Amino acid sequence: MTPLSGLLAFLAHDYVPRAVGRRWDALVPVTLQGCFALIIGERPNDPEIAEFLERLHRTGSRPPLVIVAGPKNTPWTAHAERQTGVDGLIFTDARAEHQIHAFRLLAGNTTDRTIAQSDPAIARIWTRTKDVVHDLTARIRAGQPIPRADVQALATSVVETLDSSALTDFLALLRQHHAESVVHGLDVGITALLLGRHIGVRRKADELRLFETGLLHDVGKLAMPLPILQKPGKLTDEETAVIQRHPIESEKILRHSGAYDDLVIRAAVQHHERLDGTGYPHHLPADGIHDLSRLIAVCDVFCALTEHRSYRPKQTPEDAVPILRDMSGNHLDPIYVERLIELVNGDTLPPKAAA
């Protein structure tokens, strides 16, 4: 059986553990915007549950999600599955990455509720994004082409509906979410759009391309083996080699699908190339890396640093700045790095582009 200590250590990146009894651990988000109760051990009796939840309510946060943890196919977890007050299960005899993945999905429920209660336009776009990404994932894993019309419709909704202030608010919400497969593409797409506006992009067609490129830049990862993608620890050399094929997979998927802009495809292939030639998959020199690819590369690194990851805690945007500067020049385009840092530092953004 896999001990829960590793899972609790992972969750402690974003949650404050509070010991509330012999069989229990409560995990309270640092922001105190909600509370997750992780119930561990044999089946408790009703008074214990009542006391436990009452103690959580006294923290001043919103009512907790109740998550049961225990060995699969035991009387305790079978009992828990039948209880309407239980929001989710974690099986302690599963592999550690499965435990973490299960909790990420449950933890994402809090952010989903927050987004649903935010600007109605943001809530609609979030719902639409999840639908689009889930459809793309299913199609890619089935070897089917991915339609551009749905991606373009989403891009149009983002560009035409949300001004730069709303986009910035949206990013703040996204960075609280744990659903990496959905969040990262949207995060990079919005960041690329904001960066483009900041450096003077005004044409709607160019804004649409920036968002679409960011959304699709990692689409090849959807064809990668899930155990590698979701692994909480360091990858082996063989696993790293598999992951580093995802830009090639992205090109195959987008070309097989047809209708995608060649610049979008090129950026998907090149966004891990580095100015000193040490990038992948083709080890291109600086003059072989397209300008759009350079911009997406900067946004990709920044977003990866500031999002939840199963193998490390997220950075704040401010903490990501020195890391970007360390990568500037040798790996990342120094101009785009500095322009993105301006955004992080709160420089005034230009107005939304006209149609």
VMD Tcl script that draws the C-alpha trace (Angstrom):
set ca {
  {0.00 0.00 0.00}
  {1.30 3.47 -0.88}
  {1.51 5.67 2.22}
  {-0.35 8.97 2.17}
  {2.64 10.93 3.45}
  {3.81 11.72 -0.08}
  {0.35 12.85 -1.09}
  {0.05 15.10 1.94}
  {3.48 16.58 1.25}
  {2.41 17.34 -2.33}
  {-0.83 18.97 -1.21}
  {1.02 21.06 1.36}
  {2.41 23.14 -1.51}
  {-0.99 24.83 -1.74}
  {-2.83 23.74 1.39}
  {-2.17 24.06 5.10}
  {-2.60 20.66 6.84}
  {-4.46 20.83 10.15}
  {-4.51 17.82 12.43}
  {-8.03 17.38 13.76}
  {-8.01 13.97 15.31}
  {-6.62 10.46 15.38}
  {-8.02 9.42 12.00}
  {-8.25 12.73 10.25}
  {-6.35 15.37 8.36}
  {-7.89 18.60 7.15}
  {-6.34 20.53 4.28}
  {-7.18 24.23 4.22}
  {-6.17 26.31 1.17}
  {-3.66 29.01 1.99}
  {-6.13 31.60 0.66}
  {-8.84 30.23 3.02}
  {-11.30 30.39 0.11}
  {-12.53 26.87 0.81}
  {-11.60 23.74 2.68}
  {-10.87 20.15 1.71}
  {-11.34 17.45 4.30}
  {-9.23 14.38 3.70}
  {-10.73 11.56 5.77}
  {-8.27 8.75 6.39}
  {-8.73 5.38 8.07}
  {-11.39 2.89 9.00}
  {-15.07 3.71 8.88}
  {-15.84 6.36 11.51}
  {-19.09 6.69 13.37}
  {-21.56 9.50 12.80}
  {-20.68 11.56 15.92}
  {-17.03 11.60 14.85}
  {-18.01 12.87 11.39}
  {-20.27 15.53 12.86}
  {-17.57 16.76 15.23}
  {-14.97 16.73 12.46}
  {-17.06 18.82 10.07}
  {-18.07 21.22 12.86}
  {-14.40 21.86 13.64}
  {-13.75 22.58 9.96}
  {-16.67 25.01 9.77}
  {-15.19 26.92 12.70}
  {-12.16 27.78 10.53}
  {-14.32 30.48 8.92}
  {-13.96 29.07 5.43}
  {-16.70 27.74 3.19}
  {-18.15 24.26 3.81}
  {-15.56 21.61 3.04}
  {-15.44 19.00 0.37}
  {-15.32 15.62 2.05}
  {-12.82 13.26 0.46}
  {-12.55 9.70 1.71}
  {-9.24 7.83 1.54}
  {-8.82 4.10 2.04}
  {-7.99 0.80 0.34}
  {-10.11 0.00 -2.69}
  {-12.90 -2.59 -2.43}
  {-13.07 -2.51 1.35}
  {-16.22 -2.09 3.48}
  {-15.12 1.44 4.40}
  {-14.71 2.77 0.85}
  {-17.78 0.86 -0.33}
  {-19.73 2.57 2.45}
  {-18.27 5.96 1.52}
  {-19.26 5.60 -2.13}
  {-22.91 5.33 -1.08}
  {-22.90 8.48 1.05}
  {-24.31 11.64 -0.55}
  {-22.09 13.80 1.67}
  {-18.88 12.38 0.21}
  {-17.49 14.41 -2.68}
  {-14.72 12.08 -3.79}
  {-12.50 9.10 -3.05}
  {-8.76 8.51 -2.99}
  {-7.63 4.89 -2.88}
  {-4.48 4.56 -0.78}
  {-3.40 1.34 -2.46}
  {-3.23 3.04 -5.87}
  {0.01 4.37 -7.34}
  {1.05 7.73 -5.91}
  {0.46 9.56 -9.20}
  {-3.12 8.28 -9.28}
  {-3.73 9.62 -5.80}
  {-2.34 13.00 -6.76}
  {-4.28 13.07 -10.04}
  {-7.51 12.25 -8.22}
  {-7.00 15.02 -5.71}
  {-6.07 17.52 -8.44}
  {-9.39 16.87 -10.11}
  {-11.24 17.28 -6.82}
  {-9.29 20.39 -5.91}
  {-10.15 21.85 -9.31}
  {-13.81 21.76 -8.30}
  {-13.23 24.75 -6.02}
  {-11.79 26.79 -8.89}
  {-14.63 25.69 -11.17}
  {-17.12 27.06 -8.65}
  {-15.17 30.31 -8.32}
  {-15.04 30.76 -12.09}
  {-18.76 29.97 -12.36}
  {-19.46 32.79 -9.90}
  {-17.18 35.28 -11.69}
  {-17.82 37.37 -14.80}
  {-20.47 35.48 -16.85}
  {-18.34 35.88 -20.00}
  {-15.36 34.26 -18.26}
  {-17.57 31.44 -16.98}
  {-18.91 30.75 -20.50}
  {-15.42 30.74 -22.02}
  {-14.11 28.39 -19.32}
  {-16.95 25.94 -19.96}
  {-16.39 26.17 -23.70}
  {-12.64 25.66 -23.30}
  {-13.14 22.48 -21.28}
  {-15.53 21.16 -23.93}
  {-13.10 21.95 -26.76}
  {-10.06 20.46 -24.99}
  {-11.92 17.31 -23.98}
  {-13.14 16.87 -27.57}
  {-9.62 17.41 -28.97}
  {-8.24 14.89 -26.47}
  {-10.79 12.24 -27.42}
  {-10.20 12.78 -31.13}
  {-6.41 12.69 -30.86}
  {-6.41 9.49 -28.81}
  {-8.74 7.97 -31.39}
  {-6.42 9.03 -34.23}
  {-9.00 11.42 -35.69}
  {-8.35 14.90 -37.13}
  {-9.19 17.84 -34.88}
  {-11.55 20.43 -36.43}
  {-10.26 23.98 -36.60}
  {-13.73 25.51 -36.55}
  {-14.21 24.79 -32.83}
  {-10.78 26.20 -31.97}
  {-11.41 29.34 -34.03}
  {-14.82 29.85 -32.45}
  {-13.22 29.68 -28.99}
  {-10.46 32.07 -30.05}
  {-13.04 34.52 -31.40}
  {-14.97 34.37 -28.11}
  {-11.83 35.19 -26.12}
  {-10.60 37.99 -28.41}
  {-13.96 39.66 -28.93}
  {-15.46 39.20 -25.46}
  {-12.68 39.81 -22.92}
  {-10.64 42.97 -22.62}
  {-7.13 42.87 -21.19}
  {-8.30 43.48 -17.62}
  {-10.75 40.56 -17.78}
  {-8.06 38.35 -19.31}
  {-5.71 39.17 -16.44}
  {-8.43 38.29 -13.92}
  {-9.07 35.04 -15.79}
  {-5.38 34.10 -15.58}
  {-5.40 34.65 -11.81}
  {-8.30 32.19 -11.51}
  {-6.67 29.65 -13.84}
  {-3.51 29.54 -11.75}
  {-5.53 28.23 -8.82}
  {-6.73 25.28 -10.89}
  {-5.22 21.77 -10.90}
  {-6.44 20.49 -14.29}
  {-3.14 20.81 -16.16}
  {-4.38 19.41 -19.46}
  {-7.08 22.08 -19.77}
  {-5.37 24.99 -18.06}
  {-1.97 25.13 -19.74}
  {-3.10 25.69 -23.32}
  {-5.64 28.32 -22.26}
  {-3.06 29.94 -19.97}
  {-0.47 30.18 -22.75}
  {-3.10 31.36 -25.25}
  {-4.28 34.20 -23.01}
  {-0.72 35.13 -22.00}
  {0.36 35.22 -25.66}
  {-2.65 37.40 -26.48}
  {-1.84 39.80 -23.64}
  {1.83 39.94 -24.61}
  {0.88 40.55 -28.22}
  {-1.36 43.46 -27.25}
  {1.37 44.81 -25.01}
  {3.92 44.92 -27.85}
  {1.47 46.55 -30.25}
  {-0.51 43.83 -32.02}
  {-3.72 45.49 -33.22}
  {-5.17 43.37 -36.05}
  {-7.88 40.96 -34.97}
  {-6.49 38.24 -37.26}
  {-3.12 38.46 -35.49}
  {-4.77 38.31 -32.06}
  {-6.69 35.22 -33.09}
  {-3.48 33.58 -34.30}
  {-1.70 34.34 -31.02}
  {-4.45 32.78 -28.93}
  {-4.90 29.78 -31.23}
  {-1.15 29.12 -31.25}
  {-0.95 29.23 -27.47}
  {-3.96 26.97 -27.09}
  {-2.57 24.35 -29.49}
  {1.18 24.59 -28.91}
  {1.29 21.43 -26.77}
  {-1.42 19.46 -28.57}
  {1.07 16.64 -29.24}
  {1.19 15.91 -25.49}
  {-2.35 14.60 -25.76}
  {-0.88 11.69 -27.71}
  {1.71 10.93 -25.02}
  {1.32 8.03 -22.52}
  {-0.67 9.17 -19.48}
  {1.62 7.51 -16.89}
  {4.49 9.69 -18.15}
  {2.44 12.88 -18.39}
  {1.05 12.47 -14.88}
  {4.20 11.17 -13.20}
  {4.77 13.16 -9.98}
  {8.53 12.50 -9.79}
  {11.52 13.03 -12.04}
  {11.33 11.41 -15.48}
  {13.86 8.80 -16.54}
  {16.02 9.45 -19.60}
  {13.77 7.15 -21.63}
  {10.63 8.95 -20.44}
  {12.20 12.33 -21.20}
  {12.98 11.17 -24.74}
  {9.32 10.21 -25.18}
  {8.07 13.59 -23.93}
  {10.51 15.45 -26.16}
  {8.74 13.96 -29.17}
  {5.57 15.92 -28.46}
  {6.42 18.83 -30.81}
  {6.74 16.31 -33.65}
  {3.41 14.81 -32.64}
  {1.90 18.29 -32.62}
  {3.00 18.85 -36.20}
  {1.60 15.48 -37.29}
  {-1.76 16.11 -35.61}
  {-2.19 19.63 -36.99}
  {-1.11 18.74 -40.53}
  {-3.29 15.62 -40.51}
  {-6.23 17.76 -39.43}
  {-5.80 20.22 -42.29}
  {-6.75 23.92 -42.44}
  {-4.38 25.00 -39.65}
  {-2.23 28.08 -40.26}
  {1.37 27.17 -41.11}
  {2.64 29.65 -38.48}
  {0.55 27.93 -35.82}
  {2.07 24.60 -36.83}
  {5.59 26.00 -36.91}
  {5.27 27.46 -33.42}
  {3.96 24.13 -32.10}
  {7.05 22.42 -33.51}
  {9.57 25.08 -32.47}
  {8.47 26.33 -29.04}
  {11.07 24.15 -27.26}
  {13.92 25.24 -29.52}
  {16.51 27.46 -27.83}
  {18.53 30.39 -29.16}
  {21.84 28.63 -28.39}
  {20.82 25.55 -30.40}
  {20.35 23.26 -27.39}
  {16.58 22.96 -27.74}
  {14.49 20.20 -29.28}
  {13.33 18.49 -31.43}
  {15.58 19.84 -34.24}
  {18.30 21.77 -32.31}
  {17.67 24.81 -34.50}
  {20.03 27.82 -34.40}
  {18.59 31.19 -33.38}
  {18.05 32.36 -36.95}
  {15.99 29.25 -37.68}
  {13.42 29.93 -34.94}
  {10.38 31.90 -36.08}
  {9.38 35.05 -34.23}
  {5.99 33.61 -33.22}
  {7.74 30.50 -31.88}
  {10.00 32.72 -29.74}
  {7.02 34.55 -28.27}
  {5.16 31.31 -27.49}
  {8.32 29.83 -25.92}
  {8.53 32.69 -23.42}
  {4.83 32.41 -22.57}
  {5.10 28.62 -22.27}
  {7.96 28.78 -19.76}
  {6.28 31.51 -17.71}
  {2.95 29.68 -17.57}
  {4.58 26.33 -16.72}
  {6.38 27.99 -13.80}
  {3.25 29.64 -12.40}
  {0.81 26.73 -12.78}
  {0.24 23.69 -10.59}
  {2.46 20.75 -11.48}
  {2.43 17.26 -10.03}
  {6.22 17.27 -9.59}
  {6.81 20.70 -7.97}
  {5.09 23.67 -6.33}
  {3.99 26.56 -8.50}
  {5.89 29.86 -8.51}
  {4.27 33.25 -8.10}
  {4.52 35.43 -11.23}
  {7.03 37.61 -9.37}
  {9.17 34.61 -8.43}
  {9.17 33.49 -12.07}
  {10.82 36.74 -13.21}
  {14.43 35.93 -12.19}
  {14.07 32.46 -13.72}
  {12.99 34.01 -17.02}
  {15.90 36.44 -16.86}
  {18.34 33.57 -16.26}
  {17.02 31.92 -19.45}
  {17.04 35.16 -21.45}
  {19.51 35.39 -24.31}
  {20.81 31.81 -24.31}
  {17.46 30.06 -24.33}
  {14.66 32.60 -24.61}
  {14.27 35.71 -26.73}
  {15.43 38.61 -24.49}
  {13.04 41.15 -25.97}
  {9.96 39.03 -25.33}
  {11.25 38.15 -21.87}
  {11.49 41.82 -20.93}
  {8.10 42.67 -22.44}
  {6.49 39.84 -20.47}
  {8.21 41.00 -17.28}
  {6.67 44.42 -17.90}
  {3.27 42.75 -17.83}
  {4.11 40.94 -14.60}
  {5.21 44.22 -13.06}
  {1.87 45.80 -13.94}
  {2.74 48.09 -16.81}
  {-0.32 49.59 -18.51}
  {-1.71 47.40 -21.25}
  {-2.82 48.84 -24.58}
  {-6.53 48.91 -25.43}
  {-8.30 45.95 -26.99}
  {-7.76 45.69 -30.75}
  {-10.52 46.82 -33.07}
  {-12.14 44.37 -35.46}
}
mol new
graphics top color blue
foreach p $ca { graphics top sphere $p radius 0.5 }
foreach p [lrange $ca 0 end-1] q [lrange $ca 1 end] { graphics top cylinder $p $q radius 0.2 }
display resetview
